Amino acid sequence: MLLIYNIGISLYFCAIYFASFFNKKAKLWLTGRKNVVYKKFERSTWFHFASLGEFEQGRPLLEHARKNQPDTKIVVTFFSPSGYEIRKNTPFADAVYYLPLDTAANARAFIEAINPEAAIFTKYEYWYHYFNELHKKKIPLYVISGIFRPGQVFFKWYGGLHRRMLGFVTYFFVQDAASKELLQTIGISNVKVSGDTRFDRVWANAQHPKDLPVIHEFKNEHKLFIAGSTWPDDEALIVTLVKDFADWKFIFAPHEIGEEKIEKLIGLLPLNSAIRYSQIGEEAPPNPPRKGGLLIKTDAKVSPNGGDLEGAYQTLIIDNIGMLSSLYQYADVAFIGGGFGAGIHNTLEAAAFGLPVIFGPNYNKFKEAKDLISIKGGYSINDEPELKATVAYITEDIQRYNEMCQIVKDYVKENTGATKTIADHIHLF
């Protein structure tokens, strides 16, 4: 099985190599791992995150480590460019790298360089050679915010190698009792139900969100619908709301913000109704040049003080990364994208502000989404009629809406505390 695993790793590298000729993300993945010289530390604490979402999930523990052990060097690794490229300059780490490809030689060289006294992996990503090398060197390895489902390879008849990987883990901190029980069925008892550190992260953010005056002015006295981390299938549905809810404002924060993606989204919206966030500025003229329904690419920006932003545009499109978690403070209803594809994105960022959330049908891998549905604070939709009916149901009765918002907010608050539970148990921080 290890031979098959190693062959699979090699084939994955080959696939990335060929994809890098026409795919920007693949090229970043490849070039980011070339000719890297790793800093050598006498000792460090190593945090690994698959991508940006896992970074935000594990961030509370990372911040806790930085605050309580300021003299300990912290190394952060990412598998995906979407995490590394955005957080490569995080102040919470002394070094940030792409995780080298999982080979025995890479694992040995990397671990010898950073010399970790502990390794912390968030939610998932199980790499045989890294786990094995940590185990051989007797370096504690912790998995935090873990979640397990019966369909995963660990619980299949052919999952022997992957079960062996789990055996290298010093301790699992899982999100729910079902995960603990599932691990126990394969003989793993070094497990604690700690909850999900994402609750700590989103709750802290909701208590002190970044003020965004331009968004406040854009909303003015209108109801605001925010569509976060959307994909084209999500957007095709949501744009149907714009005409039916003419007295509402809409904000789209697409998951991908390439020029072609943004232009396509603008093309779906009513003529002259949308503006990009990058075209808003305080010092610019109030009326940028136009061509049809699209703003012409120019350095000119729209002044939020000139009345044009609030009066002329129903829809604002966020064409940058990093604002979404603060945008939700201004919303009345949130739609979370991804549910018509691989799976929904982060519902908790919106829920922390007490927002009812709507998402597509692919949510079953996400415990928090199922929880929100069970408490009637989250709603899964399959098509346009269901979307419109759900928005109407959420908003038409103000008393019901307020009760719904409070239930959602209480749910997030009541599930905080995972960071302290983990830190107290492993005694590192």
PLY file of the C-alpha trace (Angstrom):
ply
format ascii 1.0
element vertex 429
property float x
property float y
property float z
element edge 428
property int vertex1
property int vertex2
end_header
0.00 0.00 0.00
2.86 2.41 0.72
4.21 1.81 -2.78
0.82 2.72 -4.25
0.71 5.81 -2.04
4.16 6.91 -3.24
3.19 6.35 -6.86
0.04 8.40 -6.27
2.10 11.28 -4.86
4.36 11.18 -7.92
1.41 11.14 -10.30
-0.13 14.08 -8.44
3.07 16.05 -8.91
3.09 15.25 -12.63
-0.52 16.38 -12.96
0.29 19.69 -11.23
3.34 20.14 -13.46
1.33 19.81 -16.67
-1.53 21.92 -15.30
0.92 24.70 -14.41
1.28 25.58 -18.11
-2.28 26.88 -18.25
-3.52 27.11 -14.65
-2.31 29.97 -12.44
-3.06 28.20 -9.18
-1.14 25.10 -10.27
1.80 27.27 -11.31
1.86 28.96 -7.91
1.71 25.55 -6.20
4.73 24.41 -8.22
6.93 27.51 -8.22
6.27 28.16 -4.52
8.01 24.88 -3.70
11.09 25.43 -5.88
14.51 26.28 -4.47
13.23 27.12 -0.98
15.82 27.46 1.79
14.21 26.65 5.12
15.25 28.54 8.23
16.85 26.33 10.84
15.41 26.67 14.33
16.63 25.24 17.61
13.00 24.50 18.35
9.65 25.55 16.98
5.94 24.84 16.97
4.66 23.79 13.56
1.14 24.61 12.37
-0.06 23.14 9.09
-3.16 24.29 7.21
-4.54 22.92 3.97
-5.73 26.32 2.79
-7.11 29.68 3.88
-10.25 28.25 5.47
-8.25 25.93 7.71
-5.93 28.82 8.62
-8.90 30.83 9.87
-10.15 27.73 11.67
-6.86 27.15 13.49
-6.01 30.81 13.89
-7.32 31.11 17.48
-4.83 28.46 18.65
-2.08 30.04 16.55
-2.73 33.43 18.15
-2.84 31.80 21.56
0.58 30.25 20.95
2.08 33.53 19.78
0.73 35.39 22.80
1.60 32.86 25.48
4.95 31.63 24.14
6.45 34.71 22.45
9.97 33.25 22.52
9.01 30.06 20.69
9.45 30.15 16.94
6.30 29.35 14.98
6.37 27.78 11.54
3.26 27.76 9.36
2.82 25.63 6.24
0.10 25.56 3.60
-0.73 22.99 0.97
-2.73 25.33 -1.25
-1.80 28.67 -2.87
-5.10 30.15 -1.73
-3.80 29.93 1.83
-0.12 30.67 1.33
-0.45 33.63 -1.03
-2.86 35.45 1.27
-1.28 34.62 4.65
2.42 34.33 3.80
3.13 37.51 5.78
1.06 36.66 8.85
2.49 38.27 12.00
1.68 35.11 13.95
4.51 33.09 12.37
8.29 33.37 12.15
8.34 31.45 8.86
5.63 30.53 6.35
6.15 27.92 3.64
4.36 25.73 1.17
4.40 22.19 2.53
6.96 20.26 0.46
5.58 17.29 -1.44
5.06 14.31 0.85
8.10 12.14 0.22
10.31 10.46 2.81
13.29 12.66 1.90
11.28 15.90 1.96
9.69 15.06 5.30
13.03 14.22 6.88
14.77 17.36 5.56
11.94 19.72 6.45
11.44 18.42 9.98
15.19 18.45 10.64
15.32 22.10 9.53
12.45 23.50 11.60
13.00 21.11 14.55
9.43 21.20 15.90
8.66 20.36 19.50
5.06 19.82 18.40
3.08 19.72 15.16
-0.54 20.83 14.89
-2.67 19.98 11.86
-6.11 21.57 11.49
-9.18 19.54 10.53
-7.68 17.28 7.91
-4.73 16.55 5.62
-3.00 13.32 6.52
0.45 12.90 4.97
2.12 9.55 5.56
5.79 10.52 5.43
5.40 13.65 7.57
3.36 11.79 10.16
5.78 8.87 10.14
8.83 11.11 10.54
7.24 12.96 13.47
6.38 9.61 15.05
9.92 8.26 14.62
11.38 11.39 16.23
8.82 11.21 19.07
7.50 14.69 18.24
3.90 15.14 19.46
1.38 15.48 16.63
-2.07 16.93 17.26
-5.10 17.12 14.98
-7.48 19.91 15.99
-11.08 20.53 14.90
-11.07 17.08 13.33
-14.23 15.62 11.91
-14.76 12.09 10.63
-17.45 10.43 8.53
-18.09 6.74 7.75
-17.40 7.27 4.04
-13.78 8.30 4.58
-10.97 5.98 3.54
-9.90 5.38 7.17
-13.01 3.24 7.69
-12.87 1.24 4.45
-11.44 -2.27 4.08
-8.69 -0.90 1.85
-7.77 1.94 4.24
-5.01 0.15 6.15
-2.28 2.68 5.30
-4.51 5.58 6.24
-5.46 3.94 9.53
-1.75 3.59 10.17
-1.39 7.35 9.65
-4.01 7.94 12.34
-1.93 5.78 14.64
0.92 8.29 14.39
-1.24 11.06 15.88
-0.59 11.82 19.55
-4.06 13.21 20.19
-7.21 14.08 18.26
-9.41 17.03 19.18
-12.64 16.48 17.28
-15.71 18.57 16.61
-18.39 16.13 17.71
-19.13 12.93 19.59
-19.91 11.08 16.35
-16.30 11.56 15.23
-15.00 10.22 18.53
-17.23 7.17 18.35
-16.19 6.49 14.77
-12.50 6.61 15.66
-13.12 4.24 18.53
-14.52 1.66 16.11
-11.01 1.31 14.62
-9.27 1.20 17.98
-8.34 4.86 18.39
-9.11 6.14 21.88
-6.75 9.13 22.22
-9.61 11.46 21.33
-11.32 14.39 23.01
-14.47 16.18 21.87
-13.28 19.79 22.05
-15.55 21.43 19.49
-14.54 23.52 16.52
-12.02 26.36 16.90
-13.80 28.20 14.07
-16.48 29.22 16.57
-13.84 31.04 18.62
-12.51 32.75 15.52
-15.82 33.95 14.09
-17.18 34.97 17.49
-14.11 37.11 18.20
-14.42 38.70 14.76
-18.09 39.50 15.29
-17.35 41.26 18.56
-14.85 43.62 16.94
-15.49 43.78 13.19
-13.67 46.22 10.96
-15.75 49.31 10.28
-16.52 49.79 6.58
-18.08 53.26 6.07
-18.52 52.79 2.32
-20.64 49.67 2.93
-22.70 51.54 5.51
-23.39 54.27 2.97
-24.15 51.80 0.22
-26.73 50.09 2.39
-28.20 53.33 3.75
-31.67 52.41 5.09
-32.20 49.45 2.77
-32.30 45.75 3.54
-29.03 44.15 2.50
-28.55 40.66 1.03
-24.94 39.43 1.02
-23.88 36.51 -1.15
-20.54 35.27 0.16
-17.98 32.97 -1.50
-20.24 32.44 -4.50
-19.65 30.39 -7.64
-21.39 30.90 -11.00
-24.19 28.44 -10.20
-24.95 30.36 -7.01
-24.82 33.70 -8.77
-27.18 32.64 -11.55
-29.83 32.00 -8.90
-29.21 35.05 -6.76
-29.40 37.56 -9.60
-33.05 36.55 -10.01
-33.70 38.15 -6.63
-32.45 41.55 -7.70
-35.53 42.38 -9.80
-38.02 40.88 -7.35
-36.48 42.67 -4.35
-36.04 46.07 -5.95
-35.97 47.91 -2.62
-33.09 45.75 -1.33
-29.36 46.21 -1.82
-27.14 43.28 -2.82
-23.48 42.52 -2.30
-21.69 39.70 -4.08
-18.33 38.50 -2.75
-17.36 35.83 -5.33
-15.01 33.01 -4.41
-12.97 33.72 -7.53
-12.33 37.33 -8.52
-10.64 37.05 -11.90
-11.60 39.68 -14.47
-13.54 37.26 -16.63
-15.55 35.99 -13.64
-16.44 39.50 -12.48
-17.47 40.67 -15.95
-19.68 37.64 -16.39
-21.41 38.33 -13.09
-21.98 41.99 -13.98
-23.44 40.86 -17.30
-26.12 38.88 -15.46
-27.32 41.89 -13.49
-29.76 44.59 -14.64
-28.19 47.26 -16.83
-26.40 50.04 -14.95
-27.23 48.51 -11.56
-23.82 47.23 -10.39
-20.51 48.69 -9.33
-17.26 47.07 -8.27
-15.74 47.80 -4.90
-12.42 48.70 -6.54
-14.16 51.58 -8.32
-15.19 53.31 -5.12
-12.98 56.00 -3.58
-13.30 59.22 -1.65
-11.24 61.49 -3.81
-12.58 60.55 -7.24
-15.23 62.11 -9.51
-18.83 61.07 -8.79
-19.70 59.71 -12.25
-17.20 57.31 -13.83
-17.36 56.72 -17.59
-19.59 53.89 -18.77
-20.10 51.66 -21.73
-23.45 49.95 -21.68
-24.03 48.45 -18.26
-20.32 48.06 -17.46
-18.06 50.61 -15.88
-15.15 51.34 -18.21
-11.79 50.29 -16.78
-10.22 53.51 -15.56
-8.49 55.00 -12.55
-11.61 57.06 -11.88
-13.58 56.09 -8.80
-17.00 56.86 -7.43
-17.18 59.16 -4.45
-19.21 57.74 -1.57
-19.83 61.30 -0.47
-21.50 62.36 -3.69
-24.72 60.43 -3.25
-24.07 58.40 -6.40
-23.03 55.24 -4.57
-26.23 54.96 -2.57
-28.63 56.22 -5.18
-27.50 54.76 -8.49
-26.46 51.21 -7.67
-28.42 48.29 -6.32
-25.53 45.83 -6.38
-21.94 46.03 -5.16
-19.42 43.42 -6.26
-16.43 42.80 -4.01
-13.43 42.22 -6.26
-10.83 41.63 -3.55
-10.04 39.02 -0.92
-10.32 39.56 2.83
-13.41 41.74 3.37
-16.14 39.15 3.66
-15.93 38.45 7.39
-16.48 42.16 8.11
-19.16 42.66 5.46
-21.64 40.43 7.25
-22.15 42.96 10.04
-24.20 45.07 7.61
-26.34 42.25 6.20
-29.90 41.21 6.93
-29.70 37.85 5.15
-26.68 35.90 3.92
-26.27 33.34 1.17
-23.21 31.10 1.41
-21.84 29.79 -1.88
-20.48 26.42 -2.90
-23.57 24.33 -2.25
-24.10 23.59 -5.93
-20.54 22.35 -6.28
-18.01 20.65 -4.03
-19.60 21.92 -0.83
-20.60 25.09 0.97
-18.12 27.59 2.32
-18.02 29.17 5.78
-21.52 29.64 7.22
-20.23 30.53 10.68
-18.78 33.92 9.72
-22.29 35.10 8.92
-23.98 33.21 11.75
-21.73 34.91 14.32
-23.50 38.16 13.48
-26.87 36.50 14.04
-27.69 36.20 10.34
-30.04 33.57 8.94
-28.07 31.74 6.23
-29.14 30.18 2.94
-27.09 27.71 0.93
-27.30 25.08 -1.80
-27.96 21.35 -1.41
-24.40 20.09 -0.92
-23.97 20.72 2.81
-24.02 17.26 4.40
-20.29 17.22 5.15
-20.65 20.31 7.33
-21.88 19.79 10.85
-22.56 23.47 11.49
-24.83 23.69 8.42
-26.88 20.74 9.64
-27.02 22.29 13.10
-28.26 25.60 11.69
-30.97 23.82 9.74
-32.06 21.94 12.87
-32.49 25.17 14.85
-34.23 26.88 11.91
-31.46 29.36 11.36
-30.16 27.82 8.14
-31.99 26.91 4.94
-30.94 24.74 2.02
-32.43 25.53 -1.38
-32.36 23.72 -4.72
-33.70 26.23 -7.23
-34.98 29.75 -7.88
-38.53 29.29 -6.48
-37.14 27.85 -3.25
-34.65 30.70 -2.94
-37.31 33.38 -3.35
-39.72 31.60 -1.02
-37.02 31.21 1.63
-35.99 34.88 1.54
-39.64 35.87 1.84
-40.18 33.48 4.75
-37.15 34.77 6.63
-38.00 38.45 6.23
-41.76 38.81 6.04
-42.43 38.44 9.80
-40.24 40.80 11.83
-40.83 39.01 15.14
-39.93 35.65 13.64
-36.91 37.20 11.96
-35.61 38.69 15.22
-36.10 35.40 17.06
-34.29 33.57 14.26
-31.34 35.97 14.46
-31.04 35.52 18.21
-31.15 31.74 17.93
-28.36 31.76 15.35
-26.18 34.10 17.39
-26.71 32.07 20.57
-25.75 28.89 18.71
-22.36 30.34 17.78
-21.70 31.76 21.24
-22.60 28.51 23.00
-20.12 26.56 20.87
-17.06 28.69 21.64
-14.29 27.45 23.91
-12.47 24.85 21.80
-9.22 26.84 21.80
-8.97 26.88 25.58
-9.86 23.20 25.82
-7.09 22.25 23.40
-4.46 24.59 24.86
-5.18 23.38 28.40
-4.87 19.75 27.37
-1.63 19.82 25.41
0.09 22.22 27.86
2.12 23.85 25.10
0.84 27.34 25.56
0 1
1 2
2 3
3 4
4 5
5 6
6 7
7 8
8 9
9 10
10 11
11 12
12 13
13 14
14 15
15 16
16 17
17 18
18 19
19 20
20 21
21 22
22 23
23 24
24 25
25 26
26 27
27 28
28 29
29 30
30 31
31 32
32 33
33 34
34 35
35 36
36 37
37 38
38 39
39 40
40 41
41 42
42 43
43 44
44 45
45 46
46 47
47 48
48 49
49 50
50 51
51 52
52 53
53 54
54 55
55 56
56 57
57 58
58 59
59 60
60 61
61 62
62 63
63 64
64 65
65 66
66 67
67 68
68 69
69 70
70 71
71 72
72 73
73 74
74 75
75 76
76 77
77 78
78 79
79 80
80 81
81 82
82 83
83 84
84 85
85 86
86 87
87 88
88 89
89 90
90 91
91 92
92 93
93 94
94 95
95 96
96 97
97 98
98 99
99 100
100 101
101 102
102 103
103 104
104 105
105 106
106 107
107 108
108 109
109 110
110 111
111 112
112 113
113 114
114 115
115 116
116 117
117 118
118 119
119 120
120 121
121 122
122 123
123 124
124 125
125 126
126 127
127 128
128 129
129 130
130 131
131 132
132 133
133 134
134 135
135 136
136 137
137 138
138 139
139 140
140 141
141 142
142 143
143 144
144 145
145 146
146 147
147 148
148 149
149 150
150 151
151 152
152 153
153 154
154 155
155 156
156 157
157 158
158 159
159 160
160 161
161 162
162 163
163 164
164 165
165 166
166 167
167 168
168 169
169 170
170 171
171 172
172 173
173 174
174 175
175 176
176 177
177 178
178 179
179 180
180 181
181 182
182 183
183 184
184 185
185 186
186 187
187 188
188 189
189 190
190 191
191 192
192 193
193 194
194 195
195 196
196 197
197 198
198 199
199 200
200 201
201 202
202 203
203 204
204 205
205 206
206 207
207 208
208 209
209 210
210 211
211 212
212 213
213 214
214 215
215 216
216 217
217 218
218 219
219 220
220 221
221 222
222 223
223 224
224 225
225 226
226 227
227 228
228 229
229 230
230 231
231 232
232 233
233 234
234 235
235 236
236 237
237 238
238 239
239 240
240 241
241 242
242 243
243 244
244 245
245 246
246 247
247 248
248 249
249 250
250 251
251 252
252 253
253 254
254 255
255 256
256 257
257 258
258 259
259 260
260 261
261 262
262 263
263 264
264 265
265 266
266 267
267 268
268 269
269 270
270 271
271 272
272 273
273 274
274 275
275 276
276 277
277 278
278 279
279 280
280 281
281 282
282 283
283 284
284 285
285 286
286 287
287 288
288 289
289 290
290 291
291 292
292 293
293 294
294 295
295 296
296 297
297 298
298 299
299 300
300 301
301 302
302 303
303 304
304 305
305 306
306 307
307 308
308 309
309 310
310 311
311 312
312 313
313 314
314 315
315 316
316 317
317 318
318 319
319 320
320 321
321 322
322 323
323 324
324 325
325 326
326 327
327 328
328 329
329 330
330 331
331 332
332 333
333 334
334 335
335 336
336 337
337 338
338 339
339 340
340 341
341 342
342 343
343 344
344 345
345 346
346 347
347 348
348 349
349 350
350 351
351 352
352 353
353 354
354 355
355 356
356 357
357 358
358 359
359 360
360 361
361 362
362 363
363 364
364 365
365 366
366 367
367 368
368 369
369 370
370 371
371 372
372 373
373 374
374 375
375 376
376 377
377 378
378 379
379 380
380 381
381 382
382 383
383 384
384 385
385 386
386 387
387 388
388 389
389 390
390 391
391 392
392 393
393 394
394 395
395 396
396 397
397 398
398 399
399 400
400 401
401 402
402 403
403 404
404 405
405 406
406 407
407 408
408 409
409 410
410 411
411 412
412 413
413 414
414 415
415 416
416 417
417 418
418 419
419 420
420 421
421 422
422 423
423 424
424 425
425 426
426 427
427 428
